[in-house]
Amino acid sequence: MEYRTDLEGITAGMLEGFFVGWPDPPSEETHLQLLRNSSHRVVAVDPNAGRVVGFITAISDGVLSAYIPLLEVLPGYQGNGIGQELVRRMTGELDYLYMIDVCCDDDVVPFYERFGMRHTNGMILRNYGRQSGD
Ligand SMILES: CC(C)(COP(=O)(O)OP(=O)(O)OC[C@H]1O[C@@H](n2cnc3c(N)ncnc32)[C@H](O)[C@@H]1OP(=O)(O)O)[C@@H](O)C(=O)NCCC(=O)NCCS
């Protein structure tokens, strides 16, 4: 597996299969755009398959704080340590900051606790009409 923080040579066509379970998922082009626009991103590339199989993004002010909005590993690649490696690399990139926040469903709480994260309250707003980003 190759882990990369740059997107050189990554095309929209290499981003098939993400946003599993989203009713109105972003297109592959929109996915590539949000990876580009994020202040930080790490992608896991399977060089044999020529595709991205996992990614994590962060948005940061570069001074105190960062938020991790998205982390996903393709279903066929889960359970192989890729998600863990993406989080490890991203928290490494952000380790000079005071705060790194994530909002997640209950079932993913034990996963994030492995990295020393603590459970707290989160408040969210969602505009479902804008879920695809288009
Ligand atoms: C959560 C997710 C990214 C984990 O990726 P993954 O590549 O399957 O995870 P890893 O193989 O790196 O798992 C590392 C360890 O965490 C454990 N783990 C994985 N998911 C877990 C979960 N939901 N709860 C508790 N432990 C979990 C694994 O069992 C593994 O343990 P081990 O080292 O003792 O074997 C992946 O399941 C996913 O993409 N889920 C759908 C999207 C999602 O929920 N993203 C988070 C949004 S905030």
The ligand as a Tripos MOL2 file, in Angstrom:
@<TRIPOS>MOLECULE
LIG
   48    50     1     0     0
SMALL
NO_CHARGES

@<TRIPOS>ATOM
      1 C1        -13.5930    3.1280   10.4060 C.3       1 LIG1
      2 C2        -12.7260    2.6240    9.2480 C.3       1 LIG1
      3 C3        -12.0650    3.8190    8.5640 C.3       1 LIG1
      4 C4        -11.6530    1.6790    9.7970 C.3       1 LIG1
      5 O1        -10.7780    1.3450    8.7280 O.3       1 LIG1
      6 P1        -10.0790   -0.1030    8.6430 P.3       1 LIG1
      7 O2         -9.0090   -0.0130    7.6230 O.co2     1 LIG1
      8 O3        -11.1060   -1.1500    8.4710 O.co2     1 LIG1
      9 O4         -9.4750   -0.2120   10.1190 O.3       1 LIG1
     10 P2         -8.1250   -0.9310   10.5290 P.3       1 LIG1
     11 O5         -8.0160   -2.2230    9.7980 O.co2     1 LIG1
     12 O6         -7.0070    0.0270   10.4240 O.co2     1 LIG1
     13 O7         -8.4240   -1.1990   12.0560 O.3       1 LIG1
     14 C5         -7.4300   -1.0120   13.0090 C.3       1 LIG1
     15 C6         -7.9110   -1.6260   14.2810 C.3       1 LIG1
     16 O8         -9.1150   -0.9500   14.6960 O.3       1 LIG1
     17 C7        -10.1540   -1.9030   14.8440 C.3       1 LIG1
     18 N1        -11.3860   -1.3140   14.3460 N.ar      1 LIG1
     19 C8        -11.7290   -1.0300   13.0760 C.ar      1 LIG1
     20 N2        -12.9540   -0.4710   13.0340 N.ar      1 LIG1
     21 C9        -13.3880   -0.4380   14.3090 C.ar      1 LIG1
     22 C10       -14.5830    0.0180   14.9260 C.ar      1 LIG1
     23 N3        -15.5850    0.5520   14.2350 N.pl3     1 LIG1
     24 N4        -14.6730   -0.0950   16.2660 N.ar      1 LIG1
     25 C11       -13.6670   -0.6220   17.0010 C.ar      1 LIG1
     26 N5        -12.5030   -1.0810   16.4660 N.ar      1 LIG1
     27 C12       -12.3800   -0.9800   15.1420 C.ar      1 LIG1
     28 C13        -9.7550   -3.0950   13.9950 C.3       1 LIG1
     29 O9        -10.3520   -4.2650   14.4860 O.3       1 LIG1
     30 C14        -8.2590   -3.1080   14.1590 C.3       1 LIG1
     31 O10        -7.9350   -3.7400   15.3910 O.3       1 LIG1
     32 P3         -6.6170   -4.6540   15.5460 P.3       1 LIG1
     33 O11        -5.4450   -3.7470   15.2390 O.co2     1 LIG1
     34 O12        -6.6810   -5.0680   16.9600 O.co2     1 LIG1
     35 O13        -6.7790   -5.7490   14.5500 O.co2     1 LIG1
     36 C15       -13.5630    1.8190    8.2050 C.3       1 LIG1
     37 O14       -14.2690    0.8030    8.8810 O.3       1 LIG1
     38 C16       -14.5280    2.6470    7.3950 C.2       1 LIG1
     39 O15       -14.1720    3.2020    6.3540 O.2       1 LIG1
     40 N6        -15.8100    2.7090    7.8400 N.am      1 LIG1
     41 C17       -16.8430    3.4110    7.1170 C.3       1 LIG1
     42 C18       -16.6720    4.9120    7.1810 C.3       1 LIG1
     43 C19       -16.5740    5.4370    8.5930 C.2       1 LIG1
     44 O16       -17.2780    5.0400    9.4970 O.2       1 LIG1
     45 N7        -15.6290    6.3910    8.7540 N.am      1 LIG1
     46 C20       -15.4320    7.1260    9.9810 C.3       1 LIG1
     47 C21       -16.1520    8.4080    9.8320 C.3       1 LIG1
     48 S1        -15.9090    9.4810   11.2170 S.3       1 LIG1
@<TRIPOS>BOND
     1     1     2 1
     2     2     3 1
     3     2     4 1
     4     2    36 1
     5     4     5 1
     6     5     6 1
     7     6     7 2
     8     6     8 1
     9     6     9 1
    10     9    10 1
    11    10    11 2
    12    10    12 1
    13    10    13 1
    14    13    14 1
    15    14    15 1
    16    15    16 1
    17    15    30 1
    18    16    17 1
    19    17    18 1
    20    17    28 1
    21    18    19 ar
    22    18    27 ar
    23    19    20 ar
    24    20    21 ar
    25    21    22 ar
    26    21    27 ar
    27    22    23 1
    28    22    24 ar
    29    24    25 ar
    30    25    26 ar
    31    26    27 ar
    32    28    29 1
    33    28    30 1
    34    30    31 1
    35    31    32 1
    36    32    33 2
    37    32    34 1
    38    32    35 1
    39    36    37 1
    40    36    38 1
    41    38    39 2
    42    38    40 1
    43    40    41 1
    44    41    42 1
    45    42    43 1
    46    43    44 2
    47    43    45 1
    48    45    46 1
    49    46    47 1
    50    47    48 1
@<TRIPOS>SUBSTRUCTURE
     1 LIG1         1 GROUP 0 **** ****
